Amino acid sequence: MHPSNKHQGHYDLEALSLKNPALKAFIRPNSYNISSIDFANPQAVKALNKALLAHHYNISDWDIPDQFLCPPIPGRADYIHFLADLLGQHKNKMKGLDVGVGANVIYPLIGHQEYGWDFIGADINSTAIKNAQEILDANGLNESIQLRLQNDSNFIFKGIIQENEAFDFTMCNPPFHASLEEAQAGTKRKINGLSRNAGKAFNKGLSTKLNFGGQGAELFCEGGELGFIHRMIQESVMYKKQCRWFTTLVSKASNLTKIENLLKAVGANKIRTIAMSQGQKQSRFVAWSFIEKDSP
């Protein structure tokens, strides 16, 4: 993990339970006889997230509706910290756009609490926007984080970035899959992987429904991850003078060459692939700029 990430090592579940007593009901010894929770159980992950946000980020009131994506906070924090390195000035006032902010509004919460950044969060789901707004209202963050509904699913930035509006960065966790069936298969693999070493007590009654990993546009879209990022890159050209860095997570390393080639084709001046690691999971995000330039 990034050195600034607060989620190094094992969770202190005892301390976290003081922030969210509901977490205690989900704590069990795993197959190594270490206290843990079942990370394949969305209710357990939600309880952990509530505790982590309260303990580390002073977010006292956070919740998401059933069926919406319940994000792993350490990985989300890593994106924020590595993005801060890319920007180069961690503590200055900056403004970012979170594409697909979701009901959980997690990137703006962490980015603002860690670095004081202002955010616009955009989403095509009105229920997600409503829930995210309730979180902001409950934590007094309305001035620093604002939300916008994307009314046309054909566009990513159009209709969100306003005329003469400037951003230091955009960020995005794009939908990985190209169809509902592909998303369901991915969820099943994820649950099997998470529960493999958790023991029989955790495995009982697991569901492969999408309530673990999100719904609809959070998980799949036409063309999958590569198709979505392709559209994002093409649309970024329209706003190349209004944003210093465009960035997006890339789940599949096999997509990187095609993404880099497309960025070169649209005339990006600077392209970066930032590698990240959380335990055994390898991830990365791609960043491109039409404003920044490589040194000669």
C-alpha positions in Angstrom: 0.0 0.0 0.0 0.9 3.6 -0.3 3.0 4.7 2.8 0.3 7.3 3.6 -2.5 4.7 3.6 -3.9 4.4 7.1 -5.0 0.8 6.5 -1.6 -1.0 6.8 -1.5 -4.4 8.4 -4.4 -6.2 10.2 -7.5 -4.3 11.3 -7.8 -3.5 15.0 -11.3 -4.9 15.2 -11.6 -4.1 18.9 -10.9 -0.4 18.4 -13.1 -0.3 15.3 -16.0 -1.9 17.2 -15.9 1.0 19.6 -16.7 3.3 16.7 -19.4 1.0 15.3 -20.6 -1.6 17.9 -22.7 -3.3 15.2 -19.4 -4.7 13.9 -19.0 -7.0 16.8 -21.7 -9.3 15.6 -19.6 -10.1 12.5 -16.3 -10.8 14.1 -15.3 -14.5 14.1 -12.0 -16.4 14.1 -10.9 -17.4 10.6 -9.2 -20.6 9.6 -5.9 -19.2 11.1 -7.7 -18.5 14.4 -7.3 -14.8 13.9 -10.2 -12.5 14.5 -11.7 -11.4 11.2 -15.0 -10.8 9.4 -16.5 -12.5 6.4 -15.5 -10.3 3.5 -18.0 -12.1 1.3 -20.9 -10.9 3.5 -22.0 -7.4 2.3 -23.5 -6.6 5.7 -20.2 -7.4 7.5 -18.3 -5.2 5.0 -20.7 -2.4 5.4 -20.3 -2.5 9.2 -16.5 -2.5 8.8 -16.7 0.4 6.4 -18.8 2.4 8.9 -16.2 1.8 11.6 -13.2 2.6 9.3 -14.8 5.9 8.1 -15.6 6.9 11.7 -12.2 5.9 13.1 -9.9 7.2 10.4 -11.8 9.9 8.6 -14.2 11.4 11.2 -17.3 10.4 9.1 -19.8 9.7 11.7 -22.9 8.9 9.6 -22.5 6.7 6.5 -24.8 4.1 5.0 -25.7 2.7 1.6 -28.9 1.0 0.4 -29.0 -2.7 -0.3 -27.9 -3.7 -3.8 -25.4 -0.8 -4.1 -21.6 -1.2 -4.3 -19.9 -1.6 -0.9 -16.3 -0.6 -1.6 -13.1 -1.9 0.0 -11.8 1.3 1.7 -8.1 0.5 1.8 -8.0 0.2 -2.0 -10.0 3.4 -2.5 -7.6 5.2 -0.2 -4.7 4.0 -2.2 -6.0 5.6 -5.4 -6.4 8.9 -3.5 -2.9 8.8 -2.1 -1.2 7.9 -5.4 -3.2 10.5 -7.1 -1.9 13.1 -4.6 1.6 12.0 -5.6 0.8 12.6 -9.2 -0.6 16.0 -8.5 2.5 16.9 -6.7 1.0 19.3 -4.2 -0.8 17.3 -1.6 -2.1 20.0 0.7 -3.1 22.8 -1.7 -6.7 23.4 -2.5 -7.6 21.3 -5.4 -10.8 20.4 -7.2 -11.6 16.9 -8.6 -14.4 15.2 -10.4 -15.4 11.7 -9.4 -17.1 9.9 -12.3 -19.6 7.4 -10.9 -19.5 8.6 -7.3 -22.1 6.0 -6.3 -24.3 5.9 -3.3 -21.2 5.5 -1.1 -19.4 8.8 -2.2 -16.2 7.2 -0.9 -13.5 8.9 -3.0 -14.7 12.4 -2.2 -15.0 11.6 1.5 -11.4 10.2 1.7 -10.0 12.8 -0.6 -11.5 15.7 1.3 -10.7 14.4 4.8 -7.1 13.5 3.9 -6.1 16.4 1.6 -8.9 19.1 1.9 -9.8 18.6 -1.8 -13.1 19.8 -3.1 -15.1 17.5 -5.3 -17.9 17.2 -7.8 -19.4 13.7 -7.7 -21.4 12.6 -10.8 -23.6 9.6 -11.3 -26.4 8.4 -13.7 -28.4 6.8 -10.8 -30.7 9.2 -9.0 -31.0 6.9 -6.0 -27.2 6.8 -5.6 -27.1 10.7 -5.8 -29.9 10.9 -3.2 -28.1 8.6 -0.7 -24.7 10.3 -1.3 -26.4 13.6 -0.6 -27.8 12.3 2.7 -24.2 11.3 3.7 -22.9 14.7 2.9 -25.8 16.4 4.8 -25.2 14.3 7.8 -21.5 15.1 7.9 -21.7 18.8 7.1 -19.7 18.4 3.8 -22.1 20.2 1.4 -19.8 23.1 0.6 -16.8 20.9 -0.1 -18.5 18.1 -2.0 -21.3 18.7 -4.6 -23.2 16.1 -6.6 -24.5 16.2 -10.2 -26.9 13.8 -11.9 -25.8 12.7 -15.4 -29.0 12.6 -17.4 -27.6 11.0 -20.5 -25.8 7.6 -20.2 -24.2 8.2 -23.6 -21.9 10.8 -22.0 -19.4 10.9 -19.2 -18.2 14.5 -19.0 -20.7 16.2 -21.2 -23.5 17.6 -19.1 -21.4 17.4 -16.0 -18.3 19.7 -16.7 -19.7 23.2 -17.1 -18.5 25.9 -19.4 -15.3 27.6 -18.1 -15.2 25.2 -15.1 -11.7 23.9 -14.3 -10.6 20.7 -12.5 -7.2 19.6 -11.2 -8.2 15.9 -11.8 -10.9 13.5 -12.6 -11.0 9.9 -11.2 -13.2 6.9 -12.0 -13.8 3.3 -11.0 -15.3 2.1 -14.3 -17.7 -0.8 -14.7 -15.6 -3.9 -15.3 -18.0 -6.1 -17.2 -19.8 -6.1 -20.5 -23.0 -7.8 -19.4 -25.1 -8.9 -16.4 -24.1 -12.5 -17.0 -20.4 -11.6 -17.0 -20.9 -9.6 -13.8 -22.7 -12.4 -12.0 -19.9 -14.8 -13.0 -17.3 -12.3 -11.6 -19.2 -12.0 -8.4 -19.3 -15.7 -7.9 -15.5 -16.0 -8.4 -15.0 -13.1 -6.0 -17.1 -14.7 -3.3 -15.4 -18.1 -3.7 -12.0 -16.4 -3.4 -12.9 -14.4 -0.3 -14.5 -17.3 1.5 -12.0 -20.0 0.6 -10.0 -19.6 3.7 -12.7 -18.2 6.0 -14.0 -21.5 7.3 -17.3 -23.3 7.3 -18.9 -20.7 9.7 -18.4 -18.0 7.1 -19.3 -20.1 4.1 -22.7 -21.1 5.2 -25.5 -19.4 3.2 -23.4 -17.3 0.8 -25.2 -15.9 -2.1 -23.8 -15.2 -5.6 -26.3 -12.5 -6.3 -25.1 -9.0 -7.2 -25.9 -7.6 -3.7 -22.3 -8.2 -2.8 -20.7 -6.3 -5.6 -23.2 -3.6 -6.7 -25.8 -3.3 -9.4 -26.4 -2.1 -12.9 -24.0 0.6 -14.2 -21.7 0.1 -11.2 -20.7 -3.3 -12.7 -21.4 -3.5 -16.4 -21.9 -1.5 -19.5 -21.7 -1.9 -23.3 -18.2 -2.8 -24.2 -17.1 -3.4 -20.6 -14.2 -1.7 -19.0 -12.3 -1.1 -22.3 -15.4 0.3 -24.0 -16.1 2.7 -21.2 -12.5 4.0 -20.9 -12.4 4.3 -24.7 -15.4 6.6 -24.6 -13.9 8.5 -21.6 -10.7 9.2 -23.5 -12.5 10.4 -26.6 -14.7 12.7 -24.6 -11.8 14.0 -22.6 -10.5 15.7 -25.7 -13.5 18.0 -25.6 -12.4 19.2 -22.1 -8.6 19.0 -22.5 -8.1 22.6 -21.5 -10.4 22.3 -18.4 -8.7 19.5 -16.6 -5.0 19.1 -15.6 -5.2 15.2 -15.3 -7.8 12.7 -16.3 -7.5 9.4 -14.5 -9.2 6.0 -14.3 -8.7 2.7 -12.7 -7.9 -0.2 -15.1 -8.9 -3.6 -13.7 -7.5 -5.7 -16.6 -3.8 -5.2 -17.2 -4.3 -6.7 -20.7 -6.2 -3.5 -21.6 -3.3 -1.2 -20.9 -1.6 -1.3 -24.4 -4.9 -0.5 -26.2 -5.5 2.4 -23.8 -2.1 3.8 -24.2 -2.3 3.6 -28.0 -5.6 5.4 -27.9 -4.2 8.1 -25.7 -1.4 8.7 -28.1 -3.8 8.8 -31.0 -5.9 11.6 -29.4 -2.8 13.6 -28.7 -2.3 13.3 -24.9 0.9 15.1 -24.0 1.6 13.0 -20.9 0.6 9.5 -20.0 1.2 7.7 -16.8 0.3 4.2 -15.5 0.5 4.1 -11.7 0.8 0.7 -10.1 -0.8 -0.1 -6.8 -0.9 -3.1 -4.5 -3.2 -4.1 -1.6 -2.0 -7.5 -0.2 -1.9 -9.9 -3.1 -4.2 -7.8 -5.2 -2.5 -5.8 -8.0 -4.2 -2.8 -9.4 -3.4 0.4 -11.3 -4.8 3.6 -12.7 -4.0 5.4 -15.9 -3.5 9.1 -16.0 -3.3 11.4 -19.0 -3.0 15.1 -19.6 -3.2 17.5 -22.5 -1.8 20.3 -20.4 1.2 18.7 -18.6 4.2 18.0 -20.8 7.1 15.6 -20.4 10.5 17.2 -20.0 12.6 17.2 -23.2 
